[in-house]
Amino acid sequence: MNQKKTPWYFLVVLILAGESVFILPFVLSRVFRPTVLDAFALDNVQLGLCFSVYGIVALVVSYLFGGPIADKFPPRKLIAVALWMTAFGGVFYATFPRFEQLKWLYGYWGFTTIFLFWAPMIKAARVWGGKRAQGKAFGFLDGGRGLVGASFGVMGVFIFSLFIPSEVADASLLERRVAFEQVILVSSTIVALVGILVWFFMKLDRESEKEINIDKITPSQVKEVARLPAVQLLMVIILCAYVGYKITDVFSLYAQDVMLYDQVQSAQVGTFLLFIRPVIGVFIGFIGDRTQITFWLLISFIISFIGALLFAVGIISSSETFLFFLSVLVVATGVYAARSLYFAVMQQGKVPLVLTGTAVGLISLVGYTPDIFAGPAIGYLLDSAPGVTGHRHVFWMLALFSFIGGIAAWRYFVLFRKS
């Protein structure tokens, strides 16, 4: 695929789509968690069960069977339909369904945002990157998604405040539900509009579409893809990198429990992470394309491992503010760099472009299992040893997975160094 056939706005629209599709199931509940719990009459366990239903549908059905679909149909059509179907779910979400109905909604979103979306998004990024710009394609994609997610959060808070007639702390449950309903409806409208942009601005000419699509996916082709060394190694690499990404969620809690920050200061730590992600994505994308991209994937795990040790050995105390933020920056750099690069190395690993969707489905089936086990494992480590000890155990977990991921990345680098 010649990169000249895919203009810059192709990637911009893909970035918008790449985060917009996850706004309704995840970003809103992350930004407005207390409001979501109150408005839907949920406790934390029930909300967690909704996420579990999403994860089960994604892993059992969507990743595996959605991959081959992405190799049969043009990415823009699947991505646009996924956005429209997800936005439709948002209309139902705005009616504040009961817990049982909410679980069905999250299962539905597990289908629309993964089966119809995930593999086509990765394939579209490979198409834009061509042979020479895979690092930029995936670095910009992940970094841009982070920026879009942060922007949606800011927009949602602004809309919410517009529809609260009094001080937020004094607002009644009904007032907060009305305000949050507007946030949901505006977000759903934007998601649908992004689908329209995808439909019209991610078009490829017929010759290009023929190059990247295949009429029929056979079981023998699936087996052939599963046997590729790159696919097998990426299963391990992405699993380890995704555990690291999940562990970055504890930084704000670390700030409160260990650094003794108040809730506002702890939230600022989380905001700091939101803006590190796009910077790292863009930076690592540029340098990856100018050198060996597989080398930088290996370096990212080494950086993550070093950062994990800084926390795990217990040298960061409430009086070490500079060291705390430096260590956060080190871990975030390693984790976000790995996240930006792990699909970018598919081309160097000789994964056929036409079978990208099938490969992504197989890789994701293993690579994203942390959606099921990482949360409970982190929670167990934190609850079994409250305070700094529990946090140290979590970062030992990060060090272990960074070490394993580093070994897999080193093997990938050695195998495909001359590609």
C-alpha positions as CSV (number, residue, x, y, z in Angstrom):
1,M,0.0,0.0,0.0
2,N,1.4,3.3,-1.1
3,Q,1.2,5.9,1.7
4,K,0.4,8.7,-0.9
5,K,-3.0,7.0,-1.5
6,T,-4.0,7.8,2.1
7,P,-4.0,11.5,2.9
8,W,-3.4,13.1,6.3
9,Y,-7.1,13.5,7.1
10,F,-7.5,9.8,6.8
11,L,-5.5,9.3,10.0
12,V,-7.1,12.4,11.7
13,V,-10.6,10.9,11.2
14,L,-9.3,7.5,12.4
15,I,-7.9,9.0,15.6
16,L,-11.3,10.7,16.3
17,A,-13.0,7.4,15.7
18,G,-10.5,5.4,17.7
19,E,-11.4,7.1,21.0
20,S,-15.0,8.3,20.2
21,V,-16.2,4.7,20.1
22,F,-15.1,4.1,23.7
23,I,-16.5,7.4,25.2
24,L,-19.9,6.0,26.1
25,P,-18.9,2.7,27.7
26,F,-15.7,3.9,29.5
27,V,-14.7,7.5,29.4
28,L,-18.0,8.9,30.8
29,S,-18.0,6.5,33.7
30,R,-14.3,7.3,34.4
31,V,-14.9,11.0,34.5
32,F,-18.3,10.9,36.2
33,R,-18.0,7.8,38.3
34,P,-19.8,9.1,41.4
35,T,-22.6,10.5,39.2
36,V,-22.9,7.2,37.3
37,L,-23.2,5.2,40.5
38,D,-25.9,7.5,41.9
39,A,-27.8,8.1,38.7
40,F,-28.0,4.4,37.8
41,A,-28.4,3.3,41.5
42,L,-25.3,1.1,41.3
43,D,-22.5,0.2,43.6
44,N,-18.9,-0.3,42.5
45,V,-19.3,-4.1,42.2
46,Q,-22.3,-3.8,40.0
47,L,-20.5,-1.3,37.7
48,G,-17.5,-3.6,37.6
49,L,-19.8,-6.5,36.6
50,C,-21.0,-4.4,33.7
51,F,-17.4,-4.0,32.6
52,S,-16.9,-7.7,33.0
53,V,-19.8,-8.5,30.7
54,Y,-18.2,-6.1,28.1
55,G,-14.9,-7.9,28.5
56,I,-16.4,-11.4,28.2
57,V,-18.3,-10.5,25.0
58,A,-15.1,-8.9,23.6
59,L,-12.8,-11.8,24.4
60,V,-15.2,-14.7,23.7
61,V,-16.8,-13.4,20.5
62,S,-15.6,-10.1,19.2
63,Y,-11.8,-10.3,18.9
64,L,-11.6,-13.7,17.4
65,F,-14.5,-13.6,15.0
66,G,-14.3,-9.9,14.2
67,G,-10.8,-10.2,12.9
68,P,-11.6,-12.1,9.7
69,I,-14.5,-9.8,9.1
70,A,-12.0,-6.9,8.9
71,D,-10.2,-8.7,6.1
72,K,-13.3,-9.1,4.1
73,F,-14.9,-5.6,4.2
74,P,-13.4,-2.1,3.9
75,P,-12.3,-0.6,7.2
76,R,-14.3,2.6,6.8
77,K,-17.6,0.8,6.4
78,L,-17.1,-1.4,9.5
79,I,-15.8,1.5,11.6
80,A,-18.7,3.8,10.6
81,V,-21.3,1.2,11.4
82,A,-19.6,0.5,14.7
83,L,-19.8,4.2,15.6
84,W,-23.5,4.5,14.7
85,M,-24.5,1.3,16.6
86,T,-22.5,2.5,19.6
87,A,-24.2,5.9,19.5
88,F,-27.6,4.2,19.3
89,G,-26.7,2.3,22.5
90,G,-26.0,5.8,24.0
91,V,-29.6,6.8,23.4
92,F,-30.8,3.8,25.5
93,Y,-28.1,4.6,28.1
94,A,-29.6,8.1,28.5
95,T,-32.9,6.5,29.7
96,F,-31.0,5.3,32.8
97,P,-31.7,1.6,32.4
98,R,-31.8,-0.7,35.4
99,F,-28.8,-2.8,36.4
100,E,-29.9,-5.9,34.5
101,Q,-30.6,-3.9,31.4
102,L,-27.3,-2.1,31.8
103,K,-25.4,-5.4,31.7
104,W,-27.1,-6.2,28.4
105,L,-26.1,-2.8,27.1
106,Y,-22.5,-3.3,28.0
107,G,-22.5,-6.7,26.3
108,Y,-23.9,-4.9,23.2
109,W,-21.1,-2.4,23.4
110,G,-18.6,-5.2,23.7
111,F,-19.9,-6.3,20.3
112,T,-20.1,-2.9,18.5
113,T,-16.8,-1.5,19.8
114,I,-14.7,-4.6,19.2
115,F,-16.3,-7.0,16.7
116,L,-17.0,-4.2,14.2
117,F,-14.2,-1.8,15.1
118,W,-11.0,-3.0,16.7
119,A,-9.3,-5.0,13.9
120,P,-10.6,-2.6,11.2
121,M,-9.0,0.3,13.2
122,I,-5.6,-1.5,13.4
123,K,-5.8,-2.4,9.7
124,A,-6.6,1.2,8.7
125,A,-3.6,2.4,10.6
126,R,-1.4,0.0,8.8
127,V,-2.8,1.2,5.5
128,W,-2.0,4.8,6.3
129,G,1.4,4.0,7.5
130,G,2.4,2.1,4.4
131,K,5.9,0.6,4.3
132,R,7.8,3.5,5.9
133,A,5.6,5.2,8.5
134,Q,4.2,2.4,10.7
135,G,5.7,4.1,13.8
136,K,4.1,7.4,13.0
137,A,0.8,5.8,12.2
138,F,0.4,3.9,15.5
139,G,2.2,6.5,17.6
140,F,-0.1,9.3,16.3
141,L,-3.1,6.9,16.6
142,D,-2.5,6.1,20.3
143,G,-1.3,9.6,21.3
144,G,-4.2,11.2,19.4
145,R,-6.7,8.9,21.0
146,G,-5.4,10.0,24.4
147,L,-5.8,13.6,23.5
148,V,-9.3,13.0,22.1
149,G,-10.3,11.2,25.3
150,A,-9.0,14.0,27.5
151,S,-11.0,16.5,25.3
152,F,-14.2,14.5,25.7
153,G,-13.7,14.6,29.4
154,V,-13.3,18.3,29.5
155,M,-16.3,18.8,27.2
156,G,-18.4,16.5,29.4
157,V,-17.6,18.4,32.6
158,F,-18.5,21.7,30.8
159,I,-21.8,20.4,29.6
160,F,-22.6,18.9,33.0
161,S,-21.9,22.2,34.7
162,L,-24.2,24.1,32.3
163,F,-27.2,22.0,33.2
164,I,-26.7,22.1,37.0
165,P,-28.8,25.0,38.3
166,S,-27.0,25.2,41.6
167,E,-23.7,24.3,43.2
168,V,-22.7,20.8,42.2
169,A,-22.2,19.7,45.8
170,D,-25.8,20.9,46.6
171,A,-27.5,19.5,43.4
172,S,-30.2,17.0,43.9
173,L,-30.1,13.5,42.3
174,L,-32.7,14.6,39.8
175,E,-30.7,17.6,38.8
176,R,-27.6,15.5,38.3
177,R,-29.5,13.0,36.3
178,V,-30.8,15.7,34.0
179,A,-27.4,17.1,33.5
180,F,-25.8,13.8,32.9
181,E,-28.5,12.8,30.4
182,Q,-27.4,15.9,28.4
183,V,-23.8,14.7,28.5
184,I,-24.8,11.3,27.2
185,L,-26.9,12.6,24.4
186,V,-24.3,15.2,23.3
187,S,-21.6,12.5,23.4
188,S,-23.8,10.1,21.4
189,T,-24.5,12.7,18.8
190,I,-20.8,13.4,18.4
191,V,-20.0,9.7,18.1
192,A,-22.6,9.4,15.3
193,L,-21.2,12.5,13.5
194,V,-17.7,11.0,13.7
195,G,-19.2,7.9,11.9
196,I,-20.4,10.2,9.1
197,L,-16.9,11.6,8.8
198,V,-15.4,8.1,8.7
199,W,-17.8,7.1,5.9
200,F,-16.9,10.0,3.7
201,F,-13.3,10.8,4.5
202,M,-11.7,7.3,4.9
203,K,-12.5,6.2,1.4
204,L,-9.9,4.3,-0.6
205,D,-9.9,3.8,-4.3
206,R,-11.2,0.5,-5.6
207,E,-7.7,-0.8,-6.5
208,S,-6.5,-0.1,-3.0
209,E,-9.5,-1.8,-1.4
210,K,-8.9,-4.9,-3.5
211,E,-5.3,-5.0,-2.2
212,I,-6.3,-5.0,1.4
213,N,-9.4,-7.2,1.4
214,I,-9.9,-10.9,0.7
215,D,-13.1,-12.5,-0.5
216,K,-13.0,-15.5,1.8
217,I,-11.1,-16.4,4.9
218,T,-10.4,-20.2,5.2
219,P,-9.5,-22.2,8.3
220,S,-6.2,-23.0,6.7
221,Q,-5.4,-19.2,6.4
222,V,-6.3,-18.7,10.1
223,K,-4.0,-21.6,11.1
224,E,-1.3,-20.1,8.8
225,V,-1.6,-16.7,10.6
226,A,-1.6,-18.4,14.0
227,R,1.7,-20.1,13.2
228,L,3.5,-16.9,12.4
229,P,6.3,-16.2,14.9
230,A,5.3,-12.5,15.0
231,V,1.7,-13.3,15.9
232,Q,2.8,-15.7,18.7
233,L,5.3,-13.2,20.2
234,L,2.9,-10.3,19.9
235,M,0.4,-12.2,22.0
236,V,2.9,-12.2,24.9
237,I,4.2,-8.7,24.2
238,I,0.7,-7.1,24.2
239,L,-0.5,-9.1,27.2
240,C,2.5,-7.7,29.2
241,A,2.2,-4.2,27.9
242,Y,-1.5,-4.1,28.6
243,V,-0.9,-5.2,32.2
244,G,1.4,-2.2,32.5
245,Y,-1.3,0.1,31.0
246,K,-3.8,-1.2,33.5
247,I,-1.4,-0.6,36.4
248,T,-1.1,3.1,35.5
249,D,-4.6,3.5,36.9
250,V,-3.2,3.2,40.4
251,F,-1.0,6.3,40.3
252,S,-3.7,8.6,41.6
253,L,-4.5,6.2,44.4
254,Y,-0.7,6.0,45.2
255,A,-0.6,9.8,45.3
256,Q,-3.4,9.7,47.9
257,D,-2.3,6.6,50.0
258,V,1.5,7.1,50.0
259,M,2.2,10.7,49.0
260,L,-0.7,11.9,51.2
261,Y,-2.2,14.1,48.5
262,D,-5.8,15.3,48.8
263,Q,-8.4,14.2,46.2
264,V,-7.8,17.3,44.0
265,Q,-4.1,16.8,44.0
266,S,-4.5,13.1,43.3
267,A,-6.8,13.8,40.4
268,Q,-4.1,16.2,39.0
269,V,-1.7,13.2,38.9
270,G,-4.2,11.4,36.7
271,T,-4.6,14.4,34.5
272,F,-0.8,14.6,34.2
273,L,-0.9,11.0,32.8
274,L,-3.6,12.0,30.2
275,F,-1.3,14.5,28.6
276,I,1.9,12.4,28.8
277,R,0.3,9.8,26.5
278,P,0.0,11.9,23.4
279,V,3.4,13.3,23.8
280,I,5.0,9.9,24.1
281,G,3.0,8.5,21.2
282,V,4.0,11.2,18.8
283,F,7.7,11.2,19.9
284,I,8.1,7.4,19.8
285,G,6.4,7.3,16.4
286,F,8.9,9.6,14.9
287,I,12.0,8.0,16.3
288,G,10.7,4.5,15.6
289,D,10.4,5.1,11.9
290,R,13.9,6.6,11.7
291,T,15.6,3.6,13.4
292,Q,14.7,0.0,14.2
293,I,11.1,0.1,15.5
294,T,11.5,-3.3,17.1
295,F,14.5,-2.0,19.1
296,W,12.4,0.8,20.6
297,L,9.7,-1.7,21.6
298,L,12.4,-3.5,23.5
299,I,13.6,-0.3,25.1
300,S,10.1,0.6,26.2
301,F,9.9,-2.6,28.3
302,I,13.3,-1.9,29.8
303,I,12.2,1.6,30.8
304,S,8.9,0.3,32.2
305,F,10.9,-2.3,34.2
306,I,13.3,0.4,35.7
307,G,10.3,2.6,36.6
308,A,8.5,-0.3,38.3
309,L,11.6,-1.0,40.4
310,L,11.7,2.6,41.6
311,F,8.3,2.1,43.1
312,A,8.6,-1.5,44.1
313,V,11.7,-1.1,46.3
314,G,10.0,1.5,48.4
315,I,12.4,4.4,48.1
316,I,9.5,6.9,47.2
317,S,8.0,8.4,50.3
318,S,5.7,11.3,51.0
319,S,8.7,13.7,51.2
320,E,10.1,12.7,47.8
321,T,7.8,14.7,45.5
322,F,10.4,15.2,42.7
323,L,11.3,11.5,42.7
324,F,7.6,10.5,42.7
325,F,6.8,12.5,39.6
326,L,10.1,11.5,37.9
327,S,9.2,7.8,38.5
328,V,5.7,8.3,37.2
329,L,7.2,9.8,34.1
330,V,9.6,6.9,33.7
331,V,6.8,4.3,34.0
332,A,4.4,6.2,31.8
333,T,7.1,6.6,29.1
334,G,7.8,2.9,29.0
335,V,4.1,1.8,29.2
336,Y,2.8,4.3,26.6
337,A,5.7,3.7,24.2
338,A,5.1,0.0,24.3
339,R,1.4,0.6,23.7
340,S,2.1,2.9,20.8
341,L,4.5,0.4,19.1
342,Y,3.2,-3.1,19.6
343,F,1.0,-3.2,16.5
344,A,3.4,-1.0,14.6
345,V,5.9,-3.9,14.4
346,M,3.5,-6.1,12.5
347,Q,4.9,-5.1,9.1
348,Q,8.5,-5.8,10.1
349,G,7.3,-9.1,11.5
350,K,6.0,-10.0,8.0
351,V,2.3,-10.2,8.9
352,P,0.5,-9.9,5.6
353,L,-1.5,-6.7,5.3
354,V,-4.4,-8.5,3.7
355,L,-4.7,-10.8,6.8
356,T,-4.2,-8.0,9.4
357,G,-7.7,-8.4,10.8
358,T,-7.3,-12.1,11.3
359,A,-3.9,-11.6,13.0
360,V,-5.2,-8.8,15.2
361,G,-8.1,-11.0,16.3
362,L,-5.9,-13.9,17.3
363,I,-3.3,-11.7,19.0
364,S,-6.0,-9.8,20.9
365,L,-7.7,-13.0,22.1
366,V,-4.6,-13.5,24.3
367,G,-3.1,-10.0,24.5
368,Y,-6.2,-8.3,26.1
369,T,-7.0,-11.0,28.7
370,P,-5.8,-8.5,31.4
371,D,-9.3,-7.0,30.9
372,I,-10.4,-10.0,32.9
373,F,-7.6,-10.7,35.4
374,A,-5.6,-7.5,35.9
375,G,-8.3,-5.6,37.8
376,P,-9.0,-8.3,40.4
377,A,-5.3,-9.0,40.8
378,I,-4.4,-5.4,41.4
379,G,-7.4,-5.0,43.8
380,Y,-6.3,-8.1,45.7
381,L,-2.7,-6.9,46.1
382,L,-3.8,-3.5,47.3
383,D,-6.5,-4.8,49.7
384,S,-4.4,-7.6,51.2
385,A,-1.7,-5.2,52.3
386,P,-3.2,-1.7,52.7
387,G,-0.9,1.3,52.2
388,V,2.5,1.5,50.7
389,T,3.1,-2.3,51.0
390,G,0.2,-3.1,48.7
391,H,1.3,-0.6,46.2
392,R,4.9,-2.0,46.2
393,H,3.4,-5.4,45.5
394,V,1.5,-4.0,42.5
395,F,4.7,-2.5,41.1
396,W,6.5,-5.8,41.6
397,M,3.7,-7.2,39.4
398,L,4.5,-4.5,36.8
399,A,8.2,-5.4,37.0
400,L,7.5,-9.1,36.4
401,F,5.4,-8.5,33.3
402,S,7.8,-5.9,32.0
403,F,10.6,-8.4,32.3
404,I,8.6,-11.1,30.5
405,G,7.5,-8.6,27.8
406,G,11.1,-7.5,27.4
407,I,12.2,-11.0,26.7
408,A,9.5,-11.4,24.1
409,A,10.4,-8.0,22.6
410,W,14.1,-9.0,22.5
411,R,13.2,-12.2,20.7
412,Y,11.1,-10.2,18.2
413,F,14.0,-7.8,17.6
414,V,16.4,-10.6,17.0
415,L,14.1,-12.5,14.6
416,F,13.2,-9.5,12.5
417,R,16.2,-7.2,12.9
418,K,17.1,-7.6,9.2
419,S,13.6,-7.3,7.8
